[in-house]
Amino acid sequence: MGPYPLLRELLFRLPPETAHGLALHALRPFDLIPLLRPLLDLLYGAPPRPIEAFGLHFRNPIGLAAGYDK
Protein backbone atom coordinates (compact mmCIF):
# COMPACT_ATOMS: atom_id res chain seq x y z
CA MET A 1 0.00 0.00 0.00
CA GLY A 2 2.68 2.79 0.20
CA PRO A 3 2.60 6.28 1.67
CA TYR A 4 0.11 7.88 -0.75
CA PRO A 5 -3.11 7.17 1.21
CA LEU A 6 -1.67 8.74 4.37
CA LEU A 7 -0.23 11.73 2.52
CA ARG A 8 -3.51 12.24 0.68
CA GLU A 9 -5.46 12.16 3.93
CA LEU A 10 -3.14 14.74 5.49
CA LEU A 11 -3.11 17.03 2.46
CA PHE A 12 -6.90 16.94 2.13
CA ARG A 13 -7.24 18.20 5.72
CA LEU A 14 -5.25 21.35 4.90
CA PRO A 15 -6.51 24.49 3.19
CA PRO A 16 -6.05 24.06 -0.58
CA GLU A 17 -3.40 26.79 -0.91
CA THR A 18 -1.33 25.27 1.91
CA ALA A 19 -1.56 21.75 0.46
CA HIS A 20 -0.57 23.10 -2.97
CA GLY A 21 2.46 24.91 -1.53
CA LEU A 22 3.60 21.84 0.40
CA ALA A 23 3.25 19.59 -2.64
CA LEU A 24 5.29 21.97 -4.82
CA HIS A 25 7.93 22.31 -2.11
CA ALA A 26 8.18 18.50 -1.82
CA LEU A 27 8.69 18.15 -5.59
CA ARG A 28 11.40 20.83 -5.78
CA PRO A 29 14.33 18.36 -5.42
CA PHE A 30 13.21 16.62 -8.62
CA ASP A 31 13.89 19.86 -10.47
CA LEU A 32 17.22 20.61 -8.76
CA ILE A 33 18.98 17.24 -9.00
CA PRO A 34 19.63 16.50 -12.70
CA LEU A 35 19.06 12.72 -12.66
CA LEU A 36 15.84 12.77 -10.64
CA ARG A 37 13.67 14.49 -13.24
CA PRO A 38 14.30 11.91 -16.02
CA LEU A 39 13.79 9.12 -13.47
CA LEU A 40 10.47 10.61 -12.42
CA ASP A 41 9.43 10.96 -16.08
CA LEU A 42 10.43 7.35 -16.74
CA LEU A 43 8.45 6.03 -13.77
CA TYR A 44 5.35 8.22 -13.98
CA GLY A 45 5.39 9.95 -17.37
CA ALA A 46 2.22 9.76 -19.42
CA PRO A 47 2.50 8.04 -22.80
CA PRO A 48 1.96 10.37 -25.75
CA ARG A 49 -1.66 10.61 -26.94
CA PRO A 50 -1.47 13.07 -29.84
CA ILE A 51 -4.50 15.24 -30.46
CA GLU A 52 -5.35 18.01 -32.89
CA ALA A 53 -7.59 20.89 -31.86
CA PHE A 54 -8.33 24.05 -33.82
CA GLY A 55 -5.57 23.22 -36.29
CA LEU A 56 -2.95 22.87 -33.55
CA HIS A 57 -1.14 19.62 -32.75
CA PHE A 58 -0.57 18.62 -29.11
CA ARG A 59 1.41 15.70 -27.71
CA ASN A 60 -1.35 14.96 -25.17
CA PRO A 61 -4.90 16.15 -24.47
CA ILE A 62 -5.09 19.44 -22.60
CA GLY A 63 -7.13 19.97 -19.47
CA LEU A 64 -7.69 23.06 -17.34
CA ALA A 65 -8.88 23.23 -13.78
CA ALA A 66 -12.24 24.86 -13.11
CA GLY A 67 -11.85 28.60 -12.69
CA TYR A 68 -8.43 28.69 -14.36
CA ASP A 69 -9.76 31.05 -17.03
CA LYS A 70 -10.69 33.74 -14.51
Helices and strands as residue ranges (DSSP letters): H 4-12, H 16-32, H 36-44, E 51-53, E 56-58
